[in-house]
Amino acid sequence: MIKKINWILWLGLVILWNYRFPQATPFQDVIVAVILSILFIIIQMFQSRYLKKNNSRSKFDN
């Protein structure tokens, strides 16, 4: 579910970029999409580490 939300957010940002900067060249469009992709990969890494960290804790740990 989180992957779908991240993908929809990424797509929304790419669409927003294209409407906000219609004069951007195709090269700039690709660069922004790649930067956003890398950013969302990093966010997913942090999310997965956070989830693993929280799931690894036992209910009986004090």
Rosetta constraint file for C-alpha pairs under 8 A:
AtomPair CA 1 CA 5 HARMONIC 6.43 0.50
AtomPair CA 2 CA 6 HARMONIC 6.12 0.50
AtomPair CA 3 CA 7 HARMONIC 6.07 0.50
AtomPair CA 3 CA 44 HARMONIC 7.95 0.50
AtomPair CA 4 CA 8 HARMONIC 6.10 0.50
AtomPair CA 5 CA 9 HARMONIC 6.08 0.50
AtomPair CA 6 CA 10 HARMONIC 6.06 0.50
AtomPair CA 6 CA 40 HARMONIC 7.12 0.50
AtomPair CA 7 CA 11 HARMONIC 6.08 0.50
AtomPair CA 8 CA 12 HARMONIC 6.03 0.50
AtomPair CA 9 CA 13 HARMONIC 6.21 0.50
AtomPair CA 10 CA 14 HARMONIC 6.28 0.50
AtomPair CA 10 CA 36 HARMONIC 6.79 0.50
AtomPair CA 10 CA 37 HARMONIC 7.35 0.50
AtomPair CA 10 CA 40 HARMONIC 7.37 0.50
AtomPair CA 11 CA 15 HARMONIC 6.16 0.50
AtomPair CA 12 CA 16 HARMONIC 5.99 0.50
AtomPair CA 13 CA 17 HARMONIC 6.04 0.50
AtomPair CA 14 CA 18 HARMONIC 6.30 0.50
AtomPair CA 14 CA 32 HARMONIC 7.64 0.50
AtomPair CA 14 CA 33 HARMONIC 6.31 0.50
AtomPair CA 14 CA 36 HARMONIC 7.95 0.50
AtomPair CA 15 CA 19 HARMONIC 6.29 0.50
AtomPair CA 16 CA 20 HARMONIC 5.82 0.50
AtomPair CA 17 CA 21 HARMONIC 5.84 0.50
AtomPair CA 17 CA 22 HARMONIC 7.99 0.50
AtomPair CA 17 CA 29 HARMONIC 7.97 0.50
AtomPair CA 18 CA 22 HARMONIC 5.49 0.50
AtomPair CA 18 CA 24 HARMONIC 7.71 0.50
AtomPair CA 18 CA 29 HARMONIC 7.35 0.50
AtomPair CA 24 CA 28 HARMONIC 5.94 0.50
AtomPair CA 24 CA 29 HARMONIC 6.61 0.50
AtomPair CA 25 CA 29 HARMONIC 6.38 0.50
AtomPair CA 26 CA 30 HARMONIC 6.25 0.50
AtomPair CA 27 CA 31 HARMONIC 6.22 0.50
AtomPair CA 28 CA 32 HARMONIC 6.15 0.50
AtomPair CA 29 CA 33 HARMONIC 6.20 0.50
AtomPair CA 30 CA 34 HARMONIC 6.11 0.50
AtomPair CA 31 CA 35 HARMONIC 6.14 0.50
AtomPair CA 32 CA 36 HARMONIC 6.08 0.50
AtomPair CA 33 CA 37 HARMONIC 6.06 0.50
AtomPair CA 34 CA 38 HARMONIC 6.19 0.50
AtomPair CA 35 CA 39 HARMONIC 6.13 0.50
AtomPair CA 36 CA 40 HARMONIC 6.13 0.50
AtomPair CA 37 CA 41 HARMONIC 6.15 0.50
AtomPair CA 38 CA 42 HARMONIC 6.28 0.50
AtomPair CA 39 CA 43 HARMONIC 6.26 0.50
AtomPair CA 40 CA 44 HARMONIC 6.06 0.50
AtomPair CA 41 CA 45 HARMONIC 6.26 0.50
AtomPair CA 42 CA 46 HARMONIC 6.38 0.50
AtomPair CA 43 CA 47 HARMONIC 6.12 0.50
AtomPair CA 44 CA 48 HARMONIC 6.03 0.50
AtomPair CA 45 CA 49 HARMONIC 6.17 0.50
AtomPair CA 46 CA 50 HARMONIC 6.05 0.50
AtomPair CA 47 CA 51 HARMONIC 6.12 0.50
AtomPair CA 48 CA 52 HARMONIC 6.03 0.50
AtomPair CA 49 CA 53 HARMONIC 6.00 0.50
AtomPair CA 50 CA 54 HARMONIC 6.19 0.50
AtomPair CA 51 CA 55 HARMONIC 5.94 0.50
AtomPair CA 52 CA 56 HARMONIC 5.91 0.50
AtomPair CA 53 CA 57 HARMONIC 6.85 0.50
AtomPair CA 57 CA 61 HARMONIC 7.01 0.50
